[in-house]
Amino acid sequence: EKLYHLQVLIRTSRTSLSLEKNSRITISHYQKRNGSEDMPVSIQPGLTLNVLLERTKNEMGGRFLTYSARDNNCGNFVMAILRA
């Protein structure tokens, strides 16, 4: 079995950012990691980072800031972003 860490790559006209959840939610400059894979996703025009995070927070409720490697991890966070 392999373990995977999921993150969201946000590309703008000025920069590329990494949005991810480990023990906390972090946003940093994106740096491609060896062996990483990408899956493009379409988003609505004009979506801001603030709106994306607010919708994700509403989707996740009290699980937005908490972390559990078993049942509230990076995968749950990315799925909530996509649903929201």
C-alpha positions in Angstrom: 0.0 0.0 0.0 1.0 3.5 -0.7 0.1 6.6 1.3 -0.8 9.7 -0.6 -1.0 13.3 0.6 -3.6 15.5 -1.2 -3.3 19.2 -1.7 -5.0 21.8 -3.9 -2.8 23.7 -6.3 -4.3 27.2 -7.0 -2.9 28.9 -10.0 -3.4 32.6 -10.6 -2.0 35.0 -13.2 0.6 36.0 -10.6 1.5 32.9 -8.5 0.9 29.3 -7.7 -0.3 28.4 -4.2 -0.6 25.1 -2.3 -3.7 24.7 0.0 -3.4 21.7 2.2 -4.4 20.2 5.6 -2.1 18.4 7.9 -2.5 19.1 11.6 -3.6 22.6 10.4 -4.7 24.2 7.2 -1.8 25.9 5.4 -1.4 28.1 2.3 2.1 28.4 0.8 3.9 28.9 -2.4 3.6 25.8 -4.5 6.6 23.6 -5.2 6.2 20.5 -7.2 7.3 17.3 -5.4 9.0 14.4 -7.0 6.4 11.8 -8.1 3.4 14.1 -7.6 0.4 13.9 -9.9 -2.0 16.6 -11.0 -5.7 16.3 -11.8 -7.2 19.5 -13.3 -10.5 20.8 -12.0 -12.7 23.5 -13.4 -13.9 26.3 -11.1 -16.4 29.0 -11.6 -14.9 32.3 -12.9 -14.3 34.9 -10.2 -14.1 32.5 -7.3 -11.8 34.0 -4.6 -9.7 32.2 -2.1 -11.8 33.7 0.7 -15.1 32.4 -0.8 -13.5 29.0 -1.4 -12.5 28.7 2.2 -15.8 30.0 3.6 -17.8 27.5 1.5 -15.5 24.7 2.7 -15.9 25.8 6.3 -19.7 25.8 5.9 -19.5 22.3 4.3 -17.3 20.8 7.0 -18.8 22.6 10.0 -16.8 21.8 13.2 -14.5 19.5 11.3 -12.9 22.4 9.4 -10.1 23.1 11.8 -9.7 19.8 13.6 -7.5 17.0 12.2 -7.4 13.2 12.5 -5.2 11.0 10.4 -7.9 8.4 10.3 -11.1 10.3 9.6 -10.5 14.1 9.1 -7.4 14.3 7.0 -6.1 15.9 3.7 -8.5 13.7 1.6 -11.6 14.7 3.6 -10.5 18.4 3.3 -10.0 18.2 -0.5 -13.3 16.4 -1.0 -15.1 19.1 1.1 -13.4 21.8 -1.1 -14.7 20.1 -4.3 -18.2 19.6 -2.9 -18.4 23.2 -1.6 
